[in-house]
Amino acid sequence: MLIHLPRGHKAPQMRDALIAQTAHLPAAMRRTLTWDQGREMSMHAQTSAATGFDI
């Protein structure tokens, strides 16, 4: 899934976009999310809590 980041690609924008754009996915598809070690995922704990992803 590609996620458009019109407001920038820093951690807060990535967190908000990921939460908004994956909210419609069924729980079975929100089990895990693999990401690289980039700074844009530094708020991964907040993203995980809001989405149910095990990041």
C-alpha positions, 0 to 999 in steps of 0.5 A, a space after each residue: 500500500 502506498 501512502 501519500 504524504 502531502 504535508 511532509 515525510 517527518 515522523 508526525 506526518 507519517 504517523 498521522 497518514 498511516 493511521 488515517 489510511 489504514 483505518 479501513 483495513 480489516 484486523 487480519 490485515 493489520 497484524 504486522 507492519 515492517 519498516 526500515 530504520 528511517 527517522 519517519 517511523 520514530 513514533 512507531 509506538 504511537 502508530 502501533 497503539 492507534 492502528 493495532 499493527 505490531 511494528 
